[in-house]
């Protein structure tokens, strides 16, 4: 064990006892909980959506709302109450084949539309999303647990790629021969299979579909079974915007049907590209399946982001940014800070400042309650993973400094307090496993070389963050971190104008930015003899 992992100083007694921790000597501390004025009923909240046509329970295929051929449905549950909010069509592989056929037919005409035509349709879609943002936000809160999420981020990809459609330029290459001319064109790859996760059910779709449609591709989307309603609401708005039949298809399915649906999307010869956001393990499996037909693939996979606080950092700024970076969406983002490394000379000071901000800023509760900014996890399985990681860390010698348990909250749901762990060593699972929840382990380090080595020690490389006021260090560390995205003196890096993606086992391909549309286009070289 390195010296950076040896802790001898005792931090102030802000700790709470975890429900899974073996020790009883740590005093209890209660984090702020926002109580609803009355028991929350998910169906009553669903009824508050003004435009009821946004609440769809069927799949959207070839411009029509259709049921599964089997007639089966699956239930969708509000993670903040554990109450059922509805049932959605449970599509199977046969249903997906029909959607792929529809997308293939539509591609023949959609690929020949002009960039300006596609741009105008996407602009209308963007405007409709913005004008319905409150309804979409409530729907997303009820199915996903987000606390009144802003829809502007998801909508921004539709706006951005609508504009990029008109800037997907090719090239004229200077020919080595006077008798020839050489031209490079960009053309849409074809029908795209898209598989998205639950954590941002609007933006995870729009940043893929926006780029694909702008490029002239058609799509078949399988949204996460936990959050299908947001995807289906986008279909309703896309139809109003004038997206033609068959261009945008959504095929929700249950967890049971997910493997077969995923395999159809990765092996069907009519699909020419697959774009997936999710775990590294599933990404590897889908990539292997897609290799049989040599499909293009984009994989945005798991992360284990280091968050480094150097001795010369502005500690208040670093603490503010860590609250936002770690606890956004209750820690359920692939770019969340997962391993917090703090220089030993400022360790105690930083942890205390950070804990004060967590107590001050975060309010736990159901997302529809006024004042809430920290909602539930999406499933009981995710909650159990958090408790298991916490127990193993405490068993290995880590101490709970703040949080550490399921809160005493009136709304039944998958809630867990934002939790700070100290005295953490590199031997705990959190040092090498993605947490995807509100556990915040804080490690000590001694030198720049040491912390870079530890930050790069994991097989994934999606995002990394560090704080320093030394301009030389800013460039050294940013270039040394083995990740696809770096936040220097900031904990928020996601935007539609910048490329999003990782290296190593965090996948390949980029979403957003001017690079994102290229993922959906083939390059064709034409040599013309005069």
C-alpha positions as CSV (number, residue, x, y, z in Angstrom):
1,X,0.0,0.0,0.0
2,X,1.3,3.4,-0.9
3,X,1.9,6.2,1.6
4,X,-1.0,8.0,0.1
5,X,-3.3,5.4,1.4
6,X,-2.1,5.6,5.0
7,X,-4.5,7.7,7.1
8,X,-3.6,8.7,10.6
9,X,-5.5,11.9,11.3
10,X,-9.0,11.9,12.7
11,X,-11.5,14.0,10.9
12,X,-14.3,16.0,12.7
13,X,-17.2,13.9,13.9
14,X,-19.6,14.6,11.0
15,X,-20.0,10.9,10.3
16,X,-23.1,8.9,10.3
17,X,-23.4,5.2,10.7
18,X,-24.2,3.2,7.6
19,X,-27.0,0.7,7.9
20,X,-24.5,-1.8,6.6
21,X,-21.5,-0.8,8.6
22,X,-20.3,-3.1,11.4
23,X,-19.3,-0.3,13.8
24,X,-21.7,1.5,16.2
25,X,-19.3,4.2,17.4
26,X,-20.1,6.7,14.7
27,X,-22.7,9.2,15.6
28,X,-25.9,9.6,13.5
29,X,-26.5,12.6,11.4
30,X,-29.6,13.2,9.3
31,X,-29.4,14.8,5.9
32,X,-32.2,17.2,4.8
33,X,-35.3,15.5,3.4
34,X,-38.1,17.4,1.6
35,X,-41.5,16.0,2.8
36,X,-44.4,16.2,0.3
37,X,-47.4,18.1,1.6
38,X,-49.5,14.9,1.0
39,X,-48.7,11.4,0.0
40,X,-47.6,11.3,-3.6
41,X,-49.7,9.3,-6.0
42,X,-47.9,8.7,-9.3
43,X,-51.1,8.4,-11.4
44,X,-52.3,11.7,-10.0
45,X,-49.0,13.3,-11.0
46,X,-49.3,11.7,-14.5
47,X,-52.7,13.2,-14.8
48,X,-51.2,16.7,-14.4
49,X,-49.5,16.4,-17.8
50,X,-51.4,18.9,-20.0
51,X,-50.9,17.3,-23.3
52,X,-52.2,13.7,-22.8
53,X,-51.1,12.7,-26.3
54,X,-47.6,12.7,-25.1
55,X,-48.4,9.7,-22.9
56,X,-48.2,6.8,-25.3
57,X,-48.2,3.1,-24.4
58,X,-47.7,1.6,-27.9
59,X,-44.6,1.3,-30.0
60,X,-44.0,3.7,-32.9
61,X,-43.3,1.9,-36.2
62,X,-43.6,3.2,-39.7
63,X,-45.4,6.3,-38.5
64,X,-48.1,4.4,-36.6
65,X,-48.8,3.5,-33.0
66,X,-48.8,-0.3,-32.8
67,X,-49.1,-3.0,-30.2
68,X,-46.7,-5.9,-29.8
69,X,-47.7,-8.8,-32.2
70,X,-47.8,-11.0,-29.1
71,X,-50.2,-8.6,-27.4
72,X,-47.9,-8.5,-24.4
73,X,-47.1,-5.4,-22.3
74,X,-44.7,-4.7,-19.5
75,X,-45.2,-2.4,-16.4
76,X,-43.3,0.9,-15.8
77,X,-42.8,2.0,-12.2
78,X,-42.1,5.3,-10.6
79,X,-38.8,4.8,-8.6
80,X,-39.8,7.5,-6.2
81,X,-43.0,5.7,-5.0
82,X,-42.6,2.2,-6.4
83,X,-46.1,2.7,-7.9
84,X,-47.0,1.5,-11.3
85,X,-47.6,4.4,-13.8
86,X,-48.6,2.3,-16.8
87,X,-47.9,-0.6,-19.2
88,X,-46.1,-0.4,-22.5
89,X,-46.0,-2.6,-25.6
90,X,-43.5,-5.4,-25.1
91,X,-41.9,-5.8,-28.6
92,X,-40.0,-8.9,-29.5
93,X,-37.5,-9.7,-32.3
94,X,-40.2,-10.3,-34.9
95,X,-41.6,-6.8,-34.1
96,X,-38.2,-5.3,-34.4
97,X,-37.7,-6.9,-37.9
98,X,-40.9,-5.2,-39.0
99,X,-39.5,-1.9,-37.7
100,X,-36.2,-2.4,-39.5
101,X,-38.1,-3.1,-42.7
102,X,-40.0,0.1,-42.3
103,X,-36.8,2.0,-41.7
104,X,-35.2,0.4,-44.8
105,X,-38.1,1.5,-47.0
106,X,-38.0,5.0,-45.6
107,X,-34.3,5.3,-46.0
108,X,-34.6,5.2,-49.8
109,X,-36.4,8.5,-49.8
110,X,-35.0,10.2,-46.6
111,X,-31.4,9.9,-47.9
112,X,-32.3,11.9,-50.9
113,X,-33.8,14.8,-49.0
114,X,-31.7,17.9,-49.0
115,X,-29.7,18.9,-45.9
116,X,-31.8,22.1,-45.7
117,X,-35.1,20.0,-45.7
118,X,-33.8,17.8,-42.9
119,X,-32.6,20.8,-41.0
120,X,-36.0,22.5,-41.1
121,X,-37.7,19.4,-39.8
122,X,-35.2,19.0,-37.0
123,X,-35.7,22.7,-36.1
124,X,-39.5,22.2,-35.8
125,X,-38.9,19.1,-33.6
126,X,-36.6,21.1,-31.4
127,X,-39.2,23.9,-31.0
128,X,-41.9,21.4,-30.1
129,X,-39.7,19.8,-27.5
130,X,-39.0,23.2,-25.9
131,X,-42.7,24.2,-26.0
132,X,-43.6,21.0,-24.2
133,X,-40.7,20.9,-21.8
134,X,-42.7,21.0,-18.6
135,X,-44.9,18.0,-19.6
136,X,-41.8,16.1,-20.8
137,X,-40.0,16.9,-17.6
138,X,-42.8,15.6,-15.4
139,X,-43.1,12.4,-17.5
140,X,-39.3,11.9,-17.2
141,X,-39.4,12.5,-13.4
142,X,-42.2,9.9,-12.9
143,X,-40.5,7.1,-14.9
144,X,-36.8,7.9,-14.2
145,X,-36.6,9.5,-10.8
146,X,-34.9,12.7,-12.0
147,X,-35.9,15.7,-10.0
148,X,-37.7,17.9,-12.5
149,X,-34.9,17.6,-15.1
150,X,-34.3,20.3,-17.6
151,X,-35.2,19.3,-21.1
152,X,-33.0,21.9,-22.8
153,X,-29.9,19.7,-22.7
154,X,-31.7,16.9,-24.6
155,X,-33.3,19.3,-27.0
156,X,-30.0,21.0,-27.8
157,X,-28.8,18.0,-29.7
158,X,-31.7,18.2,-32.1
159,X,-31.1,21.9,-32.7
160,X,-27.3,21.4,-33.1
161,X,-27.5,18.5,-35.5
162,X,-30.2,20.2,-37.5
163,X,-27.7,23.0,-38.1
164,X,-24.8,20.5,-38.7
165,X,-26.8,18.8,-41.5
166,X,-26.0,21.8,-43.7
167,X,-22.3,21.7,-42.8
168,X,-21.5,18.1,-43.5
169,X,-19.0,19.1,-46.1
170,X,-16.9,16.8,-48.4
171,X,-13.6,17.8,-50.1
172,X,-12.1,18.4,-53.5
173,X,-8.6,16.8,-53.4
174,X,-5.9,18.3,-55.6
175,X,-5.2,15.6,-58.2
176,X,-1.6,14.5,-59.0
177,X,-2.8,14.3,-62.7
178,X,-4.1,17.1,-64.8
179,X,-6.5,14.7,-66.5
180,X,-8.4,13.8,-63.4
181,X,-10.4,15.4,-60.7
182,X,-10.8,13.9,-57.2
183,X,-13.9,14.5,-55.0
184,X,-14.7,13.2,-51.5
185,X,-18.4,12.9,-50.6
186,X,-20.1,12.1,-47.3
187,X,-23.2,9.8,-47.5
188,X,-25.5,8.4,-44.8
189,X,-24.6,4.9,-43.6
190,X,-28.1,3.6,-43.8
191,X,-30.5,2.2,-41.2
192,X,-29.2,2.6,-37.6
193,X,-30.0,0.5,-34.6
194,X,-29.9,2.6,-31.4
195,X,-29.9,1.2,-27.8
196,X,-30.2,3.7,-25.0
197,X,-30.0,3.6,-21.1
198,X,-32.4,4.9,-18.5
199,X,-30.4,7.7,-16.8
200,X,-31.1,10.5,-19.3
201,X,-34.0,9.0,-21.4
202,X,-34.4,12.2,-23.5
203,X,-30.8,13.2,-24.2
204,X,-29.5,9.7,-24.7
205,X,-31.9,9.4,-27.6
206,X,-31.7,12.9,-29.1
207,X,-27.9,13.0,-29.3
208,X,-27.9,9.8,-31.4
209,X,-31.1,10.3,-33.3
210,X,-30.5,14.0,-34.0
211,X,-27.1,13.1,-35.6
212,X,-28.5,10.1,-37.6
213,X,-31.5,12.0,-39.0
214,X,-29.3,15.0,-39.9
215,X,-27.0,12.7,-41.8
216,X,-29.8,11.2,-43.8
217,X,-30.1,7.9,-41.9
218,X,-33.2,6.3,-40.5
219,X,-33.4,4.7,-37.1
220,X,-34.9,2.0,-34.9
221,X,-34.5,2.8,-31.2
222,X,-34.8,0.4,-28.3
223,X,-35.2,2.6,-25.2
224,X,-34.5,1.3,-21.7
225,X,-37.3,-0.7,-20.3
226,X,-37.3,1.5,-17.1
227,X,-38.0,4.7,-19.1
228,X,-39.9,4.1,-22.4
229,X,-42.4,7.0,-22.0
230,X,-39.9,9.7,-22.7
231,X,-38.9,8.0,-26.0
232,X,-42.5,7.6,-27.1
233,X,-43.3,11.2,-26.3
234,X,-40.4,12.2,-28.6
235,X,-42.1,10.2,-31.4
236,X,-45.3,12.1,-31.0
237,X,-43.5,15.4,-31.3
238,X,-41.4,14.1,-34.2
239,X,-44.5,13.2,-36.1
240,X,-45.9,16.7,-35.5
241,X,-42.6,18.2,-36.7
242,X,-43.0,16.4,-40.0
243,X,-40.5,13.5,-39.6
244,X,-41.7,11.1,-42.4
245,X,-43.1,7.7,-41.8
246,X,-40.5,5.0,-41.0
247,X,-37.6,7.5,-40.4
248,X,-37.9,7.3,-36.6
249,X,-39.1,4.1,-35.0
250,X,-39.2,3.2,-31.3
251,X,-39.6,-0.4,-30.1
252,X,-39.8,-0.6,-26.3
253,X,-39.4,-4.0,-24.7
254,X,-39.2,-5.6,-21.3
255,X,-36.0,-6.8,-19.6
256,X,-36.9,-10.3,-20.7
257,X,-37.1,-9.4,-24.4
258,X,-34.0,-7.1,-24.3
259,X,-31.4,-9.7,-25.3
260,X,-33.3,-10.9,-28.3
261,X,-34.2,-7.4,-29.4
262,X,-30.5,-6.3,-29.0
263,X,-29.3,-9.3,-31.0
264,X,-31.8,-8.5,-33.8
265,X,-30.5,-4.9,-34.0
266,X,-26.8,-6.1,-34.1
267,X,-27.2,-9.0,-36.5
268,X,-29.9,-7.9,-39.0
269,X,-28.2,-7.3,-42.3
270,X,-30.4,-4.2,-43.1
271,X,-28.9,-2.4,-40.0
272,X,-25.6,-0.8,-41.1
273,X,-24.7,0.9,-37.8
274,X,-25.3,0.3,-34.1
275,X,-25.0,3.0,-31.5
276,X,-25.1,2.0,-27.8
277,X,-24.8,3.7,-24.5
278,X,-24.5,1.4,-21.4
279,X,-22.2,-0.9,-19.5
280,X,-18.8,-2.0,-20.9
281,X,-19.8,-5.7,-20.5
282,X,-22.9,-5.3,-22.6
283,X,-21.0,-3.1,-25.1
284,X,-18.5,-5.8,-25.7
285,X,-21.2,-8.3,-26.3
286,X,-23.0,-6.1,-28.8
287,X,-19.8,-5.3,-30.6
288,X,-19.0,-8.9,-31.0
289,X,-22.5,-9.6,-32.4
290,X,-22.3,-6.6,-34.8
291,X,-18.9,-7.9,-36.1
292,X,-20.7,-10.8,-38.0
293,X,-22.0,-8.3,-40.6
294,X,-19.2,-5.8,-40.2
295,X,-21.5,-3.0,-39.0
296,X,-20.2,0.3,-37.9
297,X,-20.5,0.7,-34.2
298,X,-20.4,3.6,-31.7
299,X,-20.0,2.5,-28.1
300,X,-20.3,4.9,-25.2
301,X,-19.6,2.7,-22.2
302,X,-18.8,2.7,-18.5
303,X,-16.5,5.1,-16.7
304,X,-14.7,5.4,-13.4
305,X,-13.8,9.1,-13.4
306,X,-11.0,10.4,-11.2
307,X,-11.5,13.8,-9.6
308,X,-8.2,15.2,-8.4
309,X,-7.8,18.1,-6.0
310,X,-4.2,19.3,-5.9
311,X,-2.7,21.3,-3.0
312,X,-2.8,24.6,-4.9
313,X,-6.5,24.2,-6.0
314,X,-9.2,26.7,-5.0
315,X,-10.9,24.3,-2.5
316,X,-14.2,26.1,-2.5
317,X,-14.5,25.9,-6.3
318,X,-13.4,22.2,-6.2
319,X,-16.0,21.4,-3.5
320,X,-18.8,23.2,-5.4
321,X,-17.9,21.4,-8.6
322,X,-17.7,18.0,-6.9
323,X,-21.3,18.4,-5.6
324,X,-22.5,19.0,-9.1
325,X,-20.3,16.4,-10.7
326,X,-20.9,13.6,-8.2
327,X,-24.5,13.9,-7.2
328,X,-26.2,15.0,-10.5
329,X,-29.0,12.5,-11.2
330,X,-28.3,10.9,-7.8
331,X,-24.8,9.8,-9.0
332,X,-26.3,7.9,-12.0
333,X,-24.2,9.3,-14.8
334,X,-21.3,7.7,-16.7
335,X,-19.2,10.8,-16.2
336,X,-19.8,11.2,-12.5
337,X,-16.7,11.6,-10.3
338,X,-16.1,8.1,-9.0
339,X,-12.7,8.3,-7.3
340,X,-11.9,11.5,-5.5
341,X,-8.2,12.0,-4.9
342,X,-7.2,14.9,-2.6
343,X,-3.7,16.0,-1.7
344,X,-2.8,14.9,1.8
345,X,-1.9,18.5,2.8
346,X,-5.5,19.8,2.1
347,X,-7.4,16.5,2.7
348,X,-9.2,17.3,6.0
349,X,-10.0,20.9,4.9
350,X,-11.4,19.8,1.6
351,X,-13.6,17.0,3.0
352,X,-15.1,19.4,5.6
353,X,-15.9,22.0,3.0
354,X,-17.4,19.5,0.7
355,X,-19.6,17.9,3.4
356,X,-20.9,21.4,4.4
357,X,-21.9,22.0,0.8
358,X,-23.6,18.6,0.5
359,X,-25.7,19.3,3.6
360,X,-26.5,22.8,2.5
361,X,-27.3,22.2,-1.2
362,X,-28.9,18.8,-1.5
363,X,-32.5,18.1,-0.6
364,X,-33.8,14.5,-0.8
365,X,-37.3,13.7,-2.0
366,X,-39.6,12.8,-4.8
367,X,-38.8,14.8,-7.9
368,X,-42.2,16.4,-8.1
369,X,-41.9,17.9,-4.6
370,X,-41.0,21.6,-4.5
371,X,-37.4,22.2,-3.4
372,X,-36.1,18.7,-4.2
373,X,-32.9,18.3,-6.2
374,X,-31.8,14.8,-5.2
375,X,-34.1,12.0,-6.2
376,X,-34.1,8.2,-6.0
377,X,-32.1,5.6,-7.8
378,X,-33.8,3.9,-10.6
379,X,-34.1,0.4,-9.2
380,X,-33.8,-1.7,-6.1
381,X,-30.9,-3.5,-7.8
382,X,-29.0,-0.2,-8.1
383,X,-29.7,0.5,-4.5
384,X,-28.4,-2.9,-3.4
385,X,-25.2,-2.3,-5.4
386,X,-24.6,0.9,-3.5
387,X,-25.2,-0.8,-0.1
388,X,-22.9,-3.7,-1.1
389,X,-20.1,-1.3,-2.2
390,X,-20.5,0.7,1.0
391,X,-20.3,-2.4,3.2
392,X,-17.2,-3.7,1.5
393,X,-15.5,-0.3,1.8
394,X,-16.3,-0.1,5.5
395,X,-15.2,-3.7,6.1
396,X,-11.9,-2.7,4.5
397,X,-11.4,0.2,6.9
398,X,-13.1,3.2,5.2
399,X,-15.3,5.4,7.4
400,X,-18.6,7.0,6.7
401,X,-18.2,10.8,7.1
402,X,-21.7,11.8,5.9
403,X,-24.8,10.0,4.9
404,X,-24.5,6.3,4.5
405,X,-28.1,4.9,4.7
406,X,-31.5,4.9,3.2
407,X,-33.2,8.1,4.4
408,X,-36.2,8.3,6.6
409,X,-38.6,9.6,3.9
410,X,-42.3,9.4,3.7
411,X,-42.3,8.5,0.0
412,X,-41.5,4.8,-0.5
413,X,-38.8,4.6,-3.2
414,X,-35.2,3.7,-4.0
415,X,-33.7,6.5,-2.0
416,X,-30.1,6.6,-0.6
417,X,-28.4,9.5,1.1
418,X,-25.5,11.3,-0.6
419,X,-22.6,9.6,1.1
420,X,-19.0,10.7,1.8
421,X,-16.4,8.0,2.7
422,X,-13.0,8.8,4.2
423,X,-9.9,6.7,5.0
424,X,-10.4,4.9,1.7
425,X,-7.7,2.7,0.2
426,X,-7.1,1.5,-3.3
427,X,-8.1,-2.0,-2.1
428,X,-11.9,-1.2,-2.0
429,X,-14.1,-2.1,-4.9
430,X,-15.0,1.5,-5.6
431,X,-11.4,2.1,-6.7
432,X,-11.9,-0.1,-9.7
433,X,-15.7,-0.5,-10.1
434,X,-18.1,2.1,-11.5
435,X,-20.5,3.0,-8.7
436,X,-23.4,4.6,-10.5
437,X,-24.8,6.0,-7.4
438,X,-24.3,8.6,-4.6
439,X,-21.2,7.1,-2.9
440,X,-18.3,9.5,-2.8
441,X,-15.0,7.8,-1.6
442,X,-12.2,10.3,-0.9
443,X,-8.6,9.0,-1.2
444,X,-5.3,10.7,-0.2
445,X,-2.3,11.2,-2.5
446,X,1.1,12.7,-2.1
447,X,2.5,13.6,-5.6
448,X,1.4,14.4,-9.1
449,X,3.1,11.4,-10.5
450,X,1.5,9.1,-8.0
451,X,-2.0,10.4,-8.6
452,X,-1.8,10.2,-12.4
453,X,-0.6,6.6,-12.1
454,X,-3.5,5.7,-9.8
455,X,-6.0,7.7,-11.9
456,X,-4.9,5.7,-15.0
457,X,-4.9,2.3,-13.3
458,X,-8.4,1.3,-14.3
459,X,-9.3,-0.3,-17.7
460,X,-11.8,2.4,-18.6
461,X,-11.2,6.0,-19.6
462,X,-14.3,8.1,-20.2
463,X,-13.9,11.3,-18.2
464,X,-11.5,12.8,-15.6
465,X,-11.4,16.0,-13.6
466,X,-8.7,17.9,-11.7
467,X,-8.3,21.2,-9.9
468,X,-5.1,23.3,-9.9
469,X,-4.0,26.9,-10.3
470,X,-0.7,25.9,-11.8
471,X,-0.9,26.5,-15.6
472,X,1.9,24.1,-16.3
473,X,0.2,21.4,-14.3
474,X,-3.1,22.0,-16.0
475,X,-1.5,21.0,-19.4
476,X,0.6,18.2,-18.0
477,X,-2.2,16.5,-16.2
478,X,-4.8,17.1,-18.9
479,X,-2.5,15.4,-21.4
480,X,-1.5,12.6,-19.1
481,X,-5.0,11.4,-18.0
482,X,-6.0,8.4,-20.1
483,X,-9.6,9.6,-20.7
484,X,-11.6,10.9,-23.6
485,X,-12.8,14.1,-21.8
486,X,-11.1,16.2,-19.2
487,X,-12.5,18.9,-16.9
488,X,-9.8,21.2,-15.7
489,X,-11.1,23.3,-12.8
490,X,-14.7,22.3,-13.6
491,X,-16.9,19.3,-12.9
492,X,-19.4,19.8,-15.7
493,X,-18.2,19.0,-19.2
494,X,-21.3,17.8,-21.2
495,X,-22.6,20.0,-23.9
496,X,-23.9,19.5,-27.4
497,X,-21.0,21.5,-29.0
498,X,-18.2,19.3,-27.6
499,X,-17.3,15.7,-28.5
500,X,-18.5,13.1,-25.9
501,X,-16.8,9.7,-25.7
502,X,-14.1,7.7,-24.1
503,X,-10.9,5.6,-24.7
504,X,-9.8,2.2,-23.6
505,X,-12.8,0.1,-22.4
506,X,-15.0,3.1,-22.3
507,X,-15.7,2.6,-26.0
508,X,-15.1,4.4,-29.2
509,X,-16.9,7.0,-31.4
510,X,-18.0,10.5,-30.4
511,X,-21.4,12.1,-29.8
512,X,-22.3,15.7,-30.1
513,X,-20.1,18.4,-31.7
514,X,-19.2,18.5,-35.4
515,X,-17.6,15.1,-35.0
516,X,-20.9,13.5,-34.0
517,X,-22.6,13.6,-37.4
518,X,-19.6,11.9,-39.1
519,X,-20.3,8.7,-37.0
520,X,-23.4,8.3,-39.3
521,X,-21.8,9.0,-42.6
522,X,-19.6,7.0,-45.1
523,X,-16.8,8.7,-47.0
524,X,-16.9,8.1,-50.8
525,X,-14.0,9.0,-53.0
526,X,-14.7,9.7,-56.7
527,X,-12.0,9.9,-59.3
528,X,-13.2,11.6,-62.5
529,X,-11.2,11.2,-65.7
530,X,-11.6,14.3,-68.0
